[in-house]
Amino acid sequence: MSKTASIGRVESYAAARIFPRAGNNHTAEEIFLDYVAWCTKFHHVPLRDGVFRERFADVARAAGIPTHSEWSDRVYLGVALGKP
């Protein structure tokens, strides 16, 4: 990693890309892939998948985003990716 590279912060990502939308759901996999694209766009180094998922789960819990398990993935309920 170069001296100028920064780690993509989960909190910053969530604030920029996650917003409420009733009836809309996203899996942790979809959110992770969006996070990687966001990191690439802004020249951040993305966290590994498992680390990102743990940190995102903490952020989502603190924000009151409901979840459920579907097969082997976590689904975040009532959220959309992008800008409101």
PEWO-V386894 format. One record per residue. RES is the residue in one letter. NEAR is the number of other C-alpha atoms within 10 Angstrom. Layout:
res,near
RES,NEAR
RES,NEAR
This chain:
res,near
M,7
S,6
K,5
T,7
A,10
S,14
I,12
G,20
R,17
V,21
E,13
S,9
Y,16
A,17
A,11
A,14
R,17
I,16
F,15
P,14
R,13
A,10
G,9
N,12
N,18
H,16
T,16
A,20
E,14
E,12
I,21
F,19
L,12
D,16
Y,23
V,19
A,14
W,18
C,19
T,13
K,9
F,10
H,14
H,17
V,17
P,20
L,18
R,10
D,14
G,10
V,12
F,20
R,18
E,12
R,15
F,20
A,18
D,14
V,16
A,17
R,12
A,9
A,9
G,9
I,14
P,13
T,18
H,11
S,11
E,9
W,7
S,6
D,11
R,16
V,20
Y,20
L,18
G,16
V,19
A,19
L,19
G,11
K,9
P,10
